[in-house]
Amino acid sequence: MDPRALVERAFRDDQGRAVGSLVRAFGDLALAEEAVQEAYARALHTWADDPPDNPGGWILTTARNRAIDKLRRAGRLEAKTAEMAVELDRRQAGADDNPFAETIVDDRLRLMFTCCHPALAQDAQVALTLRLVAGLTTPQIARAFMVQESTMAARITRAKKKIRVAGVPFRVPPDHLLAERLAAVLSCVYLIFNEGYLRAEGEVLLDAELSGEAIRLGRLLHRLMPNEPEVTGLLALMLLIDSRRRSRTRGRRLVRLEDQDRTRWDRGLIEEGCALVERALRRGRPGPYQVQAAIQAVHAEAATWGDTDWAQIAGLYAALSVGDPSPVIALNHAVAVGMAEGPVAGLTAIDRIDGLDGYHLLHAARADLLARLGRTDDAREAFTRARALTDNVVERRHIDDRLADL
C-alpha cells in the first residue's frame, strides 16, 4: 500500500483511540492531540521505507514518547507523573462507586463520554468529539451540521479554548452523571454512521469501515446501557439502514430504494433491528431514534416498493417533527406525504421548508416529484441544482442518469 494511503487509513482507524489513550494517561487534551498529530507527521516520512506491522501500535507508542518528551522539556514531567499517581489512586478508591467507568474498556467510547462535557454547548460537544474521536475533518463536520466550514472551525477552536481555560477535567463521569452526556454521545455515533453510509465527497458512496465502527460503538453502548430506550433505538436504526447496504449500488451506480433488489437485504440485521425497535418502544419512552428506527422497520418489512405503507411513514415523521422540528425532518416528511398523498401534496410541503436551499437532497426530492408529475423542464432544473450541490461522484453520476432519463 502507498505510504500516504497507509497513514490516512491509520489516521481514520486509530487517531481517536490514540488521543483517547493519551488523554486517559496524561489528562491533557492539547498535549494528547498535538503528540498524536506529530506521530502521524513522522509516519509520513518513516513508513515509506519501513511500514510497521501494527500501524496503530506504532502511532500510540510514538505519540506517547512525544508527549513525555514535551513534558520533560517543559519541566512538567515530574508534576504530571504525580498527578497520574493521584488519579490512579482516585480511580481505585472510587471503583465501587463508579463501575461504569471501569466497564468502558474501549478508549474511543471513553473519550466520547469525556469530550461530551456539559460545560460545553451540545453542538460544541458533538463537533469536538467528531474531530478528536472519529477523526472526521472540519469540512465533514460542517456538512453534518449544515454550516459553513469557517463557522465549524471557529466552534471547535472555542471549545478547545474553553476546555483549556476552564480546566475541564478529562475523565469518564460517574454513573449518575452519564445521562446528561448520553444525548451528545448518541448524536456523535449517528453522525459517524451517516458519514460512512453516505460520503459527502469522493469517489465512493459508502465507507463500510466508518459505518461499521459506528455500529460497533452502538453495540457497546447497548451492552453497557441496555435499559436506555434511545440507545436501543439508535442501534436498531443503524442496523436497519445498514441491512440495505449491499443493494444500494450496482457497479459504480447508485440504486434508488424503489429499484433495489430486496433479496439482497440482510434479513438477519432486519430481524435484529425490528426486535430492538419493539423492545425499545415497549418501555413507553419514545424518542427520536426510536421513531426513526420504526420508520426504517416499515421500509424493511415491505416485500416490495409498492407494498410500502407510506401513510404510516408520513405519520411517524409527523410525530418525529413535534420533538425535532428540523428542516431535514420536514423534508423527509414531505417526501413521505408525496408518496402517500401524491406529488402535488409533497411539492407543497417541500416548498414550505426554509433553510435547505443549499442542501442537494431537497432539490433531488423536488426533481423526483416534478418528474412524477410530468413537469420535465422543472425536474431537469431541480436535478441540475442538486448536482451542483453535491461533491460525491457517485451521487453526481446518479443524477446524470436521472437527467438522461428525462
Helices and strands as residue ranges (DSSP letters): H 3-26, H 29-46, H 55-73, H 77-93, H 99-103, H 107-115, H 122-132, H 138-145, H 149-166, G 175-177, H 179-197, E 201-202, H 208-224, H 229-242, G 245-247, E 249-250, E 253-254, G 257-259, G 262-264, H 267-281, H 288-301, G 305-307, H 310-323, H 327-341, H 343-351, H 360-372, H 376-389, E 391-392, H 393-405
